[in-house]
């Protein structure tokens, strides 16, 4: 299997080159044009990524998250929800990397087949990085009016969080 994973990409590239030659396409020129378009797209997306990273770092460094976690844990005391999952649920719409790091810590502490590990896995699959998606995609095409998309995405994340809890309690 390891050999296959190492040779599949070169085989795929060779197939594309032969297909392009068969269709009488100047493969090298098309490749250069695609690379140029990719660099232009990267250049257009870069300011949105920098702004998003800056905003996330300010949010994480401001200790707002610990304040929110404390207050949310007091409000949901009657629900069968472990406190260790709350940071992941709150950070998932903001930062996929941060939520993956928290999920990795949950796996190390509780194991991937534990209730917590399964809840973290389902939560990871039921939600999306809404703020990242909106900042990146809307910023790259210069859409400034994001209010409805943001609220719609955050509502979908809330439903995903609730369904992750319900499904984990129902099946595990």
Secondary structure, DSSP 8 states (H G I E B T S, - for coil): -HHHHHHHHHHHHHHHHHHHHHTT--HHHHHHHHHHHHHHHHHHHHHHHHHHHHHHHHHHHTTHHHHHHHHHHHHTTTSS--GGGHHHHHHHTT-HHHHHHHHHHHHHHH-TTSHHHHHHHHHHHH---HHHHIIIIIHHTT----HHHHHHHHHHHHHHHHHHHHHHHHH-
